Amino acid sequence: MIVDARGHRCPVPTLRLRKALETAAPGSRLTLWATDPMARIDAPYLMQQLGGEVLSVEETDGVIAITVATPAAPTG
């Protein structure tokens, strides 16, 4: 799933990612597209709070692509 927050300033990219994570299945992968450099800090912080994981951070032509994984479903 792509969460497109290009052109928006903090905190909008992280808020959009959080909203998408609320409906994502456990273990899902999402990619946040953002142009605000603060997304490099805010998205990993959000994932740490939620127990998810940042899989990659890449930048191409001013667009930051942050791929994250939601926490896996609990076992047991």
mmCIF file of the N, C-alpha and C atoms, coordinates in Angstrom:
data_MODEL
# 
_entry.id   MODEL 
# 
loop_
_atom_site.group_PDB 
_atom_site.id 
_atom_site.type_symbol 
_atom_site.label_atom_id 
_atom_site.label_alt_id 
_atom_site.label_comp_id 
_atom_site.label_asym_id 
_atom_site.label_entity_id 
_atom_site.label_seq_id 
_atom_site.pdbx_PDB_ins_code 
_atom_site.Cartn_x 
_atom_site.Cartn_y 
_atom_site.Cartn_z 
_atom_site.occupancy 
_atom_site.B_iso_or_equiv 
_atom_site.pdbx_formal_charge 
_atom_site.auth_seq_id 
_atom_site.auth_comp_id 
_atom_site.auth_asym_id 
_atom_site.auth_atom_id 
_atom_site.pdbx_PDB_model_num 
ATOM 1   N N  . MET A 1 1  ? 0.846  -1.172  0.000  1.00 0.00 ? 1  MET A N  1 
ATOM 2   C CA . MET A 1 1  ? 0.000  0.000   0.000  1.00 0.00 ? 1  MET A CA 1 
ATOM 3   C C  . MET A 1 1  ? 0.894  1.239   0.000  1.00 0.00 ? 1  MET A C  1 
ATOM 4   N N  . ILE A 1 2  ? 0.529  2.213   -0.789 1.00 0.00 ? 2  ILE A N  1 
ATOM 5   C CA . ILE A 1 2  ? 1.246  3.486   -0.868 1.00 0.00 ? 2  ILE A CA 1 
ATOM 6   C C  . ILE A 1 2  ? 0.458  4.536   -0.093 1.00 0.00 ? 2  ILE A C  1 
ATOM 7   N N  . VAL A 1 3  ? 1.147  5.268   0.764  1.00 0.00 ? 3  VAL A N  1 
ATOM 8   C CA . VAL A 1 3  ? 0.559  6.393   1.477  1.00 0.00 ? 3  VAL A CA 1 
ATOM 9   C C  . VAL A 1 3  ? 1.231  7.642   0.893  1.00 0.00 ? 3  VAL A C  1 
ATOM 10  N N  . ASP A 1 4  ? 0.491  8.377   0.080  1.00 0.00 ? 4  ASP A N  1 
ATOM 11  C CA . ASP A 1 4  ? 1.056  9.513   -0.645 1.00 0.00 ? 4  ASP A CA 1 
ATOM 12  C C  . ASP A 1 4  ? 0.837  10.804  0.144  1.00 0.00 ? 4  ASP A C  1 
ATOM 13  N N  . ALA A 1 5  ? 1.921  11.334  0.702  1.00 0.00 ? 5  ALA A N  1 
ATOM 14  C CA . ALA A 1 5  ? 1.849  12.584  1.457  1.00 0.00 ? 5  ALA A CA 1 
ATOM 15  C C  . ALA A 1 5  ? 2.798  13.621  0.859  1.00 0.00 ? 5  ALA A C  1 
ATOM 16  N N  . ARG A 1 6  ? 3.098  13.481  -0.424 1.00 0.00 ? 6  ARG A N  1 
ATOM 17  C CA . ARG A 1 6  ? 3.987  14.441  -1.083 1.00 0.00 ? 6  ARG A CA 1 
ATOM 18  C C  . ARG A 1 6  ? 3.348  15.821  -1.060 1.00 0.00 ? 6  ARG A C  1 
ATOM 19  N N  . GLY A 1 7  ? 4.177  16.830  -0.787 1.00 0.00 ? 7  GLY A N  1 
ATOM 20  C CA . GLY A 1 7  ? 3.700  18.207  -0.783 1.00 0.00 ? 7  GLY A CA 1 
ATOM 21  C C  . GLY A 1 7  ? 3.126  18.656  0.550  1.00 0.00 ? 7  GLY A C  1 
ATOM 22  N N  . HIS A 1 8  ? 3.032  17.766  1.523  1.00 0.00 ? 8  HIS A N  1 
ATOM 23  C CA . HIS A 1 8  ? 2.500  18.122  2.831  1.00 0.00 ? 8  HIS A CA 1 
ATOM 24  C C  . HIS A 1 8  ? 3.630  18.243  3.842  1.00 0.00 ? 8  HIS A C  1 
ATOM 25  N N  . ARG A 1 9  ? 3.450  19.132  4.780  1.00 0.00 ? 9  ARG A N  1 
ATOM 26  C CA . ARG A 1 9  ? 4.448  19.368  5.823  1.00 0.00 ? 9  ARG A CA 1 
ATOM 27  C C  . ARG A 1 9  ? 4.066  18.600  7.084  1.00 0.00 ? 9  ARG A C  1 
ATOM 28  N N  . CYS A 1 10 ? 5.031  18.447  7.963  1.00 0.00 ? 10 CYS A N  1 
ATOM 29  C CA . CYS A 1 10 ? 4.842  17.811  9.262  1.00 0.00 ? 10 CYS A CA 1 
ATOM 30  C C  . CYS A 1 10 ? 3.675  18.493  9.985  1.00 0.00 ? 10 CYS A C  1 
ATOM 31  N N  . PRO A 1 11 ? 2.782  17.769  10.568 1.00 0.00 ? 11 PRO A N  1 
ATOM 32  C CA . PRO A 1 11 ? 2.759  16.340  10.863 1.00 0.00 ? 11 PRO A CA 1 
ATOM 33  C C  . PRO A 1 11 ? 1.929  15.508  9.893  1.00 0.00 ? 11 PRO A C  1 
ATOM 34  N N  . VAL A 1 12 ? 1.474  16.091  8.779  1.00 0.00 ? 12 VAL A N  1 
ATOM 35  C CA . VAL A 1 12 ? 0.546  15.394  7.884  1.00 0.00 ? 12 VAL A CA 1 
ATOM 36  C C  . VAL A 1 12 ? 1.078  14.048  7.376  1.00 0.00 ? 12 VAL A C  1 
ATOM 37  N N  . PRO A 1 13 ? 2.330  13.935  6.901  1.00 0.00 ? 13 PRO A N  1 
ATOM 38  C CA . PRO A 1 13 ? 2.779  12.626  6.423  1.00 0.00 ? 13 PRO A CA 1 
ATOM 39  C C  . PRO A 1 13 ? 2.661  11.520  7.481  1.00 0.00 ? 13 PRO A C  1 
ATOM 40  N N  . THR A 1 14 ? 3.061  11.824  8.702  1.00 0.00 ? 14 THR A N  1 
ATOM 41  C CA . THR A 1 14 ? 2.990  10.821  9.761  1.00 0.00 ? 14 THR A CA 1 
ATOM 42  C C  . THR A 1 14 ? 1.548  10.517  10.137 1.00 0.00 ? 14 THR A C  1 
ATOM 43  N N  . LEU A 1 15 ? 0.699  11.525  10.150 1.00 0.00 ? 15 LEU A N  1 
ATOM 44  C CA . LEU A 1 15 ? -0.719 11.296  10.451 1.00 0.00 ? 15 LEU A CA 1 
ATOM 45  C C  . LEU A 1 15 ? -1.366 10.402  9.396  1.00 0.00 ? 15 LEU A C  1 
ATOM 46  N N  . ARG A 1 16 ? -1.013 10.619  8.135  1.00 0.00 ? 16 ARG A N  1 
ATOM 47  C CA . ARG A 1 16 ? -1.563 9.760   7.069  1.00 0.00 ? 16 ARG A CA 1 
ATOM 48  C C  . ARG A 1 16 ? -1.053 8.327   7.197  1.00 0.00 ? 16 ARG A C  1 
ATOM 49  N N  . LEU A 1 17 ? 0.212  8.179   7.557  1.00 0.00 ? 17 LEU A N  1 
ATOM 50  C CA . LEU A 1 17 ? 0.764  6.840   7.755  1.00 0.00 ? 17 LEU A CA 1 
ATOM 51  C C  . LEU A 1 17 ? 0.058  6.153   8.921  1.00 0.00 ? 17 LEU A C  1 
ATOM 52  N N  . ARG A 1 18 ? -0.129 6.859   10.015 1.00 0.00 ? 18 ARG A N  1 
ATOM 53  C CA . ARG A 1 18 ? -0.804 6.287   11.182 1.00 0.00 ? 18 ARG A CA 1 
ATOM 54  C C  . ARG A 1 18 ? -2.216 5.819   10.812 1.00 0.00 ? 18 ARG A C  1 
ATOM 55  N N  . LYS A 1 19 ? -2.935 6.650   10.065 1.00 0.00 ? 19 LYS A N  1 
ATOM 56  C CA . LYS A 1 19 ? -4.304 6.293   9.668  1.00 0.00 ? 19 LYS A CA 1 
ATOM 57  C C  . LYS A 1 19 ? -4.299 5.029   8.805  1.00 0.00 ? 19 LYS A C  1 
ATOM 58  N N  . ALA A 1 20 ? -3.363 4.935   7.878  1.00 0.00 ? 20 ALA A N  1 
ATOM 59  C CA . ALA A 1 20 ? -3.271 3.751   7.018  1.00 0.00 ? 20 ALA A CA 1 
ATOM 60  C C  . ALA A 1 20 ? -2.907 2.510   7.841  1.00 0.00 ? 20 ALA A C  1 
ATOM 61  N N  . LEU A 1 21 ? -2.061 2.680   8.837  1.00 0.00 ? 21 LEU A N  1 
ATOM 62  C CA . LEU A 1 21 ? -1.660 1.551   9.680  1.00 0.00 ? 21 LEU A CA 1 
ATOM 63  C C  . LEU A 1 21 ? -2.829 1.008   10.492 1.00 0.00 ? 21 LEU A C  1 
ATOM 64  N N  . GLU A 1 22 ? -3.782 1.875   10.825 1.00 0.00 ? 22 GLU A N  1 
ATOM 65  C CA . GLU A 1 22 ? -4.936 1.454   11.621 1.00 0.00 ? 22 GLU A CA 1 
ATOM 66  C C  . GLU A 1 22 ? -5.779 0.404   10.904 1.00 0.00 ? 22 GLU A C  1 
ATOM 67  N N  . THR A 1 23 ? -5.793 0.452   9.586  1.00 0.00 ? 23 THR A N  1 
ATOM 68  C CA . THR A 1 23 ? -6.621 -0.492  8.819  1.00 0.00 ? 23 THR A CA 1 
ATOM 69  C C  . THR A 1 23 ? -5.796 -1.589  8.152  1.00 0.00 ? 23 THR A C  1 
ATOM 70  N N  . ALA A 1 24 ? -4.489 -1.537  8.295  1.00 0.00 ? 24 ALA A N  1 
ATOM 71  C CA . ALA A 1 24 ? -3.616 -2.528  7.659  1.00 0.00 ? 24 ALA A CA 1 
ATOM 72  C C  . ALA A 1 24 ? -3.626 -3.836  8.454  1.00 0.00 ? 24 ALA A C  1 
ATOM 73  N N  . ALA A 1 25 ? -3.549 -4.926  7.745  1.00 0.00 ? 25 ALA A N  1 
ATOM 74  C CA . ALA A 1 25 ? -3.492 -6.243  8.382  1.00 0.00 ? 25 ALA A CA 1 
ATOM 75  C C  . ALA A 1 25 ? -2.143 -6.426  9.074  1.00 0.00 ? 25 ALA A C  1 
ATOM 76  N N  . PRO A 1 26 ? -2.100 -7.237  10.130 1.00 0.00 ? 26 PRO A N  1 
ATOM 77  C CA . PRO A 1 26 ? -0.823 -7.514  10.797 1.00 0.00 ? 26 PRO A CA 1 
ATOM 78  C C  . PRO A 1 26 ? 0.206  -8.051  9.801  1.00 0.00 ? 26 PRO A C  1 
ATOM 79  N N  . GLY A 1 27 ? 1.424  -7.543  9.893  1.00 0.00 ? 27 GLY A N  1 
ATOM 80  C CA . GLY A 1 27 ? 2.495  -7.981  9.004  1.00 0.00 ? 27 GLY A CA 1 
ATOM 81  C C  . GLY A 1 27 ? 2.488  -7.325  7.635  1.00 0.00 ? 27 GLY A C  1 
ATOM 82  N N  . SER A 1 28 ? 1.606  -6.327  7.440  1.00 0.00 ? 28 SER A N  1 
ATOM 83  C CA . SER A 1 28 ? 1.532  -5.642  6.142  1.00 0.00 ? 28 SER A CA 1 
ATOM 84  C C  . SER A 1 28 ? 2.724  -4.720  5.943  1.00 0.00 ? 28 SER A C  1 
ATOM 85  N N  . ARG A 1 29 ? 2.994  -4.436  4.682  1.00 0.00 ? 29 ARG A N  1 
ATOM 86  C CA . ARG A 1 29 ? 4.031  -3.463  4.319  1.00 0.00 ? 29 ARG A CA 1 
ATOM 87  C C  . ARG A 1 29 ? 3.365  -2.263  3.677  1.00 0.00 ? 29 ARG A C  1 
ATOM 88  N N  . LEU A 1 30 ? 3.772  -1.084  4.102  1.00 0.00 ? 30 LEU A N  1 
ATOM 89  C CA . LEU A 1 30 ? 3.266  0.164   3.547  1.00 0.00 ? 30 LEU A CA 1 
ATOM 90  C C  . LEU A 1 30 ? 4.454  1.030   3.178  1.00 0.00 ? 30 LEU A C  1 
ATOM 91  N N  . THR A 1 31 ? 4.288  1.861   2.158  1.00 0.00 ? 31 THR A N  1 
ATOM 92  C CA . THR A 1 31 ? 5.339  2.799   1.773  1.00 0.00 ? 31 THR A CA 1 
ATOM 93  C C  . THR A 1 31 ? 4.776  4.204   1.829  1.00 0.00 ? 31 THR A C  1 
ATOM 94  N N  . LEU A 1 32 ? 5.423  5.042   2.622  1.00 0.00 ? 32 LEU A N  1 
ATOM 95  C CA . LEU A 1 32 ? 5.067  6.448   2.732  1.00 0.00 ? 32 LEU A CA 1 
ATOM 96  C C  . LEU A 1 32 ? 5.896  7.230   1.736  1.00 0.00 ? 32 LEU A C  1 
ATOM 97  N N  . TRP A 1 33 ? 5.224  8.007   0.882  1.00 0.00 ? 33 TRP A N  1 
ATOM 98  C CA . TRP A 1 33 ? 5.913  8.937   -0.008 1.00 0.00 ? 33 TRP A CA 1 
ATOM 99  C C  . TRP A 1 33 ? 5.769  10.318  0.606  1.00 0.00 ? 33 TRP A C  1 
ATOM 100 N N  . ALA A 1 34 ? 6.879  10.993  0.853  1.00 0.00 ? 34 ALA A N  1 
ATOM 101 C CA . ALA A 1 34 ? 6.854  12.317  1.463  1.00 0.00 ? 34 ALA A CA 1 
ATOM 102 C C  . ALA A 1 34 ? 7.949  13.189  0.875  1.00 0.00 ? 34 ALA A C  1 
ATOM 103 N N  . THR A 1 35 ? 7.701  14.488  0.889  1.00 0.00 ? 35 THR A N  1 
ATOM 104 C CA . THR A 1 35 ? 8.713  15.444  0.450  1.00 0.00 ? 35 THR A CA 1 
ATOM 105 C C  . THR A 1 35 ? 9.238  16.261  1.628  1.00 0.00 ? 35 THR A C  1 
ATOM 106 N N  . ASP A 1 36 ? 8.624  16.146  2.785  1.00 0.00 ? 36 ASP A N  1 
ATOM 107 C CA . ASP A 1 36 ? 9.071  16.848  3.988  1.00 0.00 ? 36 ASP A CA 1 
ATOM 108 C C  . ASP A 1 36 ? 10.194 16.046  4.637  1.00 0.00 ? 36 ASP A C  1 
ATOM 109 N N  . PRO A 1 37 ? 11.384 16.630  4.781  1.00 0.00 ? 37 PRO A N  1 
ATOM 110 C CA . PRO A 1 37 ? 12.507 15.904  5.373  1.00 0.00 ? 37 PRO A CA 1 
ATOM 111 C C  . PRO A 1 37 ? 12.236 15.385  6.790  1.00 0.00 ? 37 PRO A C  1 
ATOM 112 N N  . MET A 1 38 ? 11.306 15.994  7.508  1.00 0.00 ? 38 MET A N  1 
ATOM 113 C CA . MET A 1 38 ? 10.984 15.540  8.868  1.00 0.00 ? 38 MET A CA 1 
ATOM 114 C C  . MET A 1 38 ? 10.405 14.130  8.872  1.00 0.00 ? 38 MET A C  1 
ATOM 115 N N  . ALA A 1 39 ? 9.904  13.665  7.742  1.00 0.00 ? 39 ALA A N  1 
ATOM 116 C CA . ALA A 1 39 ? 9.355  12.303  7.671  1.00 0.00 ? 39 ALA A CA 1 
ATOM 117 C C  . ALA A 1 39 ? 10.434 11.274  7.994  1.00 0.00 ? 39 ALA A C  1 
ATOM 118 N N  . ARG A 1 40 ? 11.697 11.596  7.688  1.00 0.00 ? 40 ARG A N  1 
ATOM 119 C CA . ARG A 1 40 ? 12.812 10.686  7.998  1.00 0.00 ? 40 ARG A CA 1 
ATOM 120 C C  . ARG A 1 40 ? 12.939 10.445  9.498  1.00 0.00 ? 40 ARG A C  1 
ATOM 121 N N  . ILE A 1 41 ? 12.505 11.404  10.296 1.00 0.00 ? 41 ILE A N  1 
ATOM 122 C CA . ILE A 1 41 ? 12.566 11.297  11.748 1.00 0.00 ? 41 ILE A CA 1 
ATOM 123 C C  . ILE A 1 41 ? 11.235 10.801  12.306 1.00 0.00 ? 41 ILE A C  1 
ATOM 124 N N  . ASP A 1 42 ? 10.154 11.402  11.825 1.00 0.00 ? 42 ASP A N  1 
ATOM 125 C CA . ASP A 1 42 ? 8.832  11.125  12.390 1.00 0.00 ? 42 ASP A CA 1 
ATOM 126 C C  . ASP A 1 42 ? 8.331  9.713   12.120 1.00 0.00 ? 42 ASP A C  1 
ATOM 127 N N  . ALA A 1 43 ? 8.505  9.213   10.922 1.00 0.00 ? 43 ALA A N  1 
ATOM 128 C CA . ALA A 1 43 ? 7.987  7.873   10.592 1.00 0.00 ? 43 ALA A CA 1 
ATOM 129 C C  . ALA A 1 43 ? 8.684  6.779   11.414 1.00 0.00 ? 43 ALA A C  1 
ATOM 130 N N  . PRO A 1 44 ? 10.012 6.774   11.524 1.00 0.00 ? 44 PRO A N  1 
ATOM 131 C CA . PRO A 1 44 ? 10.643 5.763   12.380 1.00 0.00 ? 44 PRO A CA 1 
ATOM 132 C C  . PRO A 1 44 ? 10.208 5.873   13.846 1.00 0.00 ? 44 PRO A C  1 
ATOM 133 N N  . TYR A 1 45 ? 10.024 7.091   14.328 1.00 0.00 ? 45 TYR A N  1 
ATOM 134 C CA . TYR A 1 45 ? 9.575  7.278   15.700 1.00 0.00 ? 45 TYR A CA 1 
ATOM 135 C C  . TYR A 1 45 ? 8.174  6.684   15.877 1.00 0.00 ? 45 TYR A C  1 
ATOM 136 N N  . LEU A 1 46 ? 7.281  6.934   14.924 1.00 0.00 ? 46 LEU A N  1 
ATOM 137 C CA . LEU A 1 46 ? 5.932  6.368   14.973 1.00 0.00 ? 46 LEU A CA 1 
ATOM 138 C C  . LEU A 1 46 ? 5.985  4.852   14.983 1.00 0.00 ? 46 LEU A C  1 
ATOM 139 N N  . MET A 1 47 ? 6.796  4.279   14.123 1.00 0.00 ? 47 MET A N  1 
ATOM 140 C CA . MET A 1 47 ? 6.881  2.821   14.056 1.00 0.00 ? 47 MET A CA 1 
ATOM 141 C C  . MET A 1 47 ? 7.426  2.233   15.346 1.00 0.00 ? 47 MET A C  1 
ATOM 142 N N  . GLN A 1 48 ? 8.342  2.927   15.974 1.00 0.00 ? 48 GLN A N  1 
ATOM 143 C CA . GLN A 1 48 ? 8.876  2.465   17.260 1.00 0.00 ? 48 GLN A CA 1 
ATOM 144 C C  . GLN A 1 48 ? 7.764  2.466   18.303 1.00 0.00 ? 48 GLN A C  1 
ATOM 145 N N  . GLN A 1 49 ? 6.944  3.511   18.316 1.00 0.00 ? 49 GLN A N  1 
ATOM 146 C CA . GLN A 1 49 ? 5.839  3.601   19.262 1.00 0.00 ? 49 GLN A CA 1 
ATOM 147 C C  . GLN A 1 49 ? 4.819  2.481   19.053 1.00 0.00 ? 49 GLN A C  1 
ATOM 148 N N  . LEU A 1 50 ? 4.569  2.137   17.793 1.00 0.00 ? 50 LEU A N  1 
ATOM 149 C CA . LEU A 1 50 ? 3.536  1.163   17.465 1.00 0.00 ? 50 LEU A CA 1 
ATOM 150 C C  . LEU A 1 50 ? 4.041  -0.275  17.436 1.00 0.00 ? 50 LEU A C  1 
ATOM 151 N N  . GLY A 1 51 ? 5.339  -0.457  17.571 1.00 0.00 ? 51 GLY A N  1 
ATOM 152 C CA . GLY A 1 51 ? 5.902  -1.802  17.554 1.00 0.00 ? 51 GLY A CA 1 
ATOM 153 C C  . GLY A 1 51 ? 6.135  -2.340  16.156 1.00 0.00 ? 51 GLY A C  1 
ATOM 154 N N  . GLY A 1 52 ? 6.109  -1.457  15.160 1.00 0.00 ? 52 GLY A N  1 
ATOM 155 C CA . GLY A 1 52 ? 6.378  -1.864  13.782 1.00 0.00 ? 52 GLY A CA 1 
ATOM 156 C C  . GLY A 1 52 ? 7.851  -1.728  13.464 1.00 0.00 ? 52 GLY A C  1 
ATOM 157 N N  . GLU A 1 53 ? 8.157  -1.790  12.186 1.00 0.00 ? 53 GLU A N  1 
ATOM 158 C CA . GLU A 1 53 ? 9.559  -1.783  11.760 1.00 0.00 ? 53 GLU A CA 1 
ATOM 159 C C  . GLU A 1 53 ? 9.724  -0.965  10.487 1.00 0.00 ? 53 GLU A C  1 
ATOM 160 N N  . VAL A 1 54 ? 10.804 -0.194  10.421 1.00 0.00 ? 54 VAL A N  1 
ATOM 161 C CA . VAL A 1 54 ? 11.169 0.513   9.199  1.00 0.00 ? 54 VAL A CA 1 
ATOM 162 C C  . VAL A 1 54 ? 12.048 -0.433  8.394  1.00 0.00 ? 54 VAL A C  1 
ATOM 163 N N  . LEU A 1 55 ? 11.621 -0.748  7.179  1.00 0.00 ? 55 LEU A N  1 
ATOM 164 C CA . LEU A 1 55 ? 12.359 -1.679  6.335  1.00 0.00 ? 55 LEU A CA 1 
ATOM 165 C C  . LEU A 1 55 ? 13.370 -0.973  5.441  1.00 0.00 ? 55 LEU A C  1 
ATOM 166 N N  . SER A 1 56 ? 13.018 0.218   4.950  1.00 0.00 ? 56 SER A N  1 
ATOM 167 C CA . SER A 1 56 ? 13.951 0.957   4.104  1.00 0.00 ? 56 SER A CA 1 
ATOM 168 C C  . SER A 1 56 ? 13.564 2.427   4.045  1.00 0.00 ? 56 SER A C  1 
ATOM 169 N N  . VAL A 1 57 ? 14.556 3.261   3.776  1.00 0.00 ? 57 VAL A N  1 
ATOM 170 C CA . VAL A 1 57 ? 14.361 4.691   3.546  1.00 0.00 ? 57 VAL A CA 1 
ATOM 171 C C  . VAL A 1 57 ? 15.186 5.036   2.323  1.00 0.00 ? 57 VAL A C  1 
ATOM 172 N N  . GLU A 1 58 ? 14.509 5.485   1.285  1.00 0.00 ? 58 GLU A N  1 
ATOM 173 C CA . GLU A 1 58 ? 15.190 5.851   0.037  1.00 0.00 ? 58 GLU A CA 1 
ATOM 174 C C  . GLU A 1 58 ? 14.701 7.211   -0.411 1.00 0.00 ? 58 GLU A C  1 
ATOM 175 N N  . GLU A 1 59 ? 15.546 7.940   -1.129 1.00 0.00 ? 59 GLU A N  1 
ATOM 176 C CA . GLU A 1 59 ? 15.144 9.234   -1.665 1.00 0.00 ? 59 GLU A CA 1 
ATOM 177 C C  . GLU A 1 59 ? 15.498 9.298   -3.137 1.00 0.00 ? 59 GLU A C  1 
ATOM 178 N N  . THR A 1 60 ? 14.516 9.681   -3.937 1.00 0.00 ? 60 THR A N  1 
ATOM 179 C CA . THR A 1 60 ? 14.701 9.834   -5.369 1.00 0.00 ? 60 THR A CA 1 
ATOM 180 C C  . THR A 1 60 ? 14.012 11.113  -5.817 1.00 0.00 ? 60 THR A C  1 
ATOM 181 N N  . ASP A 1 61 ? 14.757 11.999  -6.447 1.00 0.00 ? 61 ASP A N  1 
ATOM 182 C CA . ASP A 1 61 ? 14.209 13.255  -6.966 1.00 0.00 ? 61 ASP A CA 1 
ATOM 183 C C  . ASP A 1 61 ? 13.409 14.030  -5.925 1.00 0.00 ? 61 ASP A C  1 
ATOM 184 N N  . GLY A 1 62 ? 13.911 14.057  -4.687 1.00 0.00 ? 62 GLY A N  1 
ATOM 185 C CA . GLY A 1 62 ? 13.264 14.830  -3.637 1.00 0.00 ? 62 GLY A CA 1 
ATOM 186 C C  . GLY A 1 62 ? 12.093 14.149  -2.948 1.00 0.00 ? 62 GLY A C  1 
ATOM 187 N N  . VAL A 1 63 ? 11.774 12.925  -3.357 1.00 0.00 ? 63 VAL A N  1 
ATOM 188 C CA . VAL A 1 63 ? 10.695 12.177  -2.720 1.00 0.00 ? 63 VAL A CA 1 
ATOM 189 C C  . VAL A 1 63 ? 11.306 11.092  -1.843 1.00 0.00 ? 63 VAL A C  1 
ATOM 190 N N  . ILE A 1 64 ? 10.944 11.139  -0.579 1.00 0.00 ? 64 ILE A N  1 
ATOM 191 C CA . ILE A 1 64 ? 11.421 10.146  0.380  1.00 0.00 ? 64 ILE A CA 1 
ATOM 192 C C  . ILE A 1 64 ? 10.414 9.001   0.401  1.00 0.00 ? 64 ILE A C  1 
ATOM 193 N N  . ALA A 1 65 ? 10.895 7.794   0.218  1.00 0.00 ? 65 ALA A N  1 
ATOM 194 C CA . ALA A 1 65 ? 10.051 6.594   0.273  1.00 0.00 ? 65 ALA A CA 1 
ATOM 195 C C  . ALA A 1 65 ? 10.465 5.790   1.493  1.00 0.00 ? 65 ALA A C  1 
ATOM 196 N N  . ILE A 1 66 ? 9.569  5.713   2.464  1.00 0.00 ? 66 ILE A N  1 
ATOM 197 C CA . ILE A 1 66 ? 9.843  4.994   3.700  1.00 0.00 ? 66 ILE A CA 1 
ATOM 198 C C  . ILE A 1 66 ? 8.928  3.772   3.736  1.00 0.00 ? 66 ILE A C  1 
ATOM 199 N N  . THR A 1 67 ? 9.524  2.598   3.641  1.00 0.00 ? 67 THR A N  1 
ATOM 200 C CA . THR A 1 67 ? 8.756  1.362   3.667  1.00 0.00 ? 67 THR A CA 1 
ATOM 201 C C  . THR A 1 67 ? 8.780  0.810   5.082  1.00 0.00 ? 67 THR A C  1 
ATOM 202 N N  . VAL A 1 68 ? 7.580  0.512   5.585  1.00 0.00 ? 68 VAL A N  1 
ATOM 203 C CA . VAL A 1 68 ? 7.432  0.029   6.962  1.00 0.00 ? 68 VAL A CA 1 
ATOM 204 C C  . VAL A 1 68 ? 6.629  -1.259  6.976  1.00 0.00 ? 68 VAL A C  1 
ATOM 205 N N  . ALA A 1 69 ? 6.766  -2.001  8.050  1.00 0.00 ? 69 ALA A N  1 
ATOM 206 C CA . ALA A 1 69 ? 5.976  -3.222  8.261  1.00 0.00 ? 69 ALA A CA 1 
ATOM 207 C C  . ALA A 1 69 ? 5.209  -3.062  9.558  1.00 0.00 ? 69 ALA A C  1 
ATOM 208 N N  . THR A 1 70 ? 3.931  -3.431  9.530  1.00 0.00 ? 70 THR A N  1 
ATOM 209 C CA . THR A 1 70 ? 3.133  -3.389  10.742 1.00 0.00 ? 70 THR A CA 1 
ATOM 210 C C  . THR A 1 70 ? 3.565  -4.529  11.650 1.00 0.00 ? 70 THR A C  1 
ATOM 211 N N  . PRO A 1 71 ? 3.250  -4.431  12.930 1.00 0.00 ? 71 PRO A N  1 
ATOM 212 C CA . PRO A 1 71 ? 3.579  -5.547  13.820 1.00 0.00 ? 71 PRO A CA 1 
ATOM 213 C C  . PRO A 1 71 ? 2.881  -6.829  13.342 1.00 0.00 ? 71 PRO A C  1 
ATOM 214 N N  . ALA A 1 72 ? 3.529  -7.952  13.519 1.00 0.00 ? 72 ALA A N  1 
ATOM 215 C CA . ALA A 1 72 ? 2.941  -9.246  13.144 1.00 0.00 ? 72 ALA A CA 1 
ATOM 216 C C  . ALA A 1 72 ? 1.800  -9.571  14.090 1.00 0.00 ? 72 ALA A C  1 
ATOM 217 N N  . ALA A 1 73 ? 0.941  -10.451 13.644 1.00 0.00 ? 73 ALA A N  1 
ATOM 218 C CA . ALA A 1 73 ? -0.166 -10.888 14.497 1.00 0.00 ? 73 ALA A CA 1 
ATOM 219 C C  . ALA A 1 73 ? 0.391  -11.624 15.714 1.00 0.00 ? 73 ALA A C  1 
ATOM 220 N N  . PRO A 1 74 ? -0.211 -11.399 16.871 1.00 0.00 ? 74 PRO A N  1 
ATOM 221 C CA . PRO A 1 74 ? 0.276  -12.120 18.053 1.00 0.00 ? 74 PRO A CA 1 
ATOM 222 C C  . PRO A 1 74 ? 0.082  -13.622 17.912 1.00 0.00 ? 74 PRO A C  1 
ATOM 223 N N  . THR A 1 75 ? 1.021  -14.368 18.412 1.00 0.00 ? 75 THR A N  1 
ATOM 224 C CA . THR A 1 75 ? 0.908  -15.833 18.362 1.00 0.00 ? 75 THR A CA 1 
ATOM 225 C C  . THR A 1 75 ? 0.556  -16.336 19.751 1.00 0.00 ? 75 THR A C  1 
ATOM 226 N N  . GLY A 1 76 ? -0.129 -17.447 19.786 1.00 0.00 ? 76 GLY A N  1 
ATOM 227 C CA . GLY A 1 76 ? -0.430 -18.069 21.062 1.00 0.00 ? 76 GLY A CA 1 
ATOM 228 C C  . GLY A 1 76 ? -1.750 -17.778 21.501 1.00 0.00 ? 76 GLY A C  1 
# 
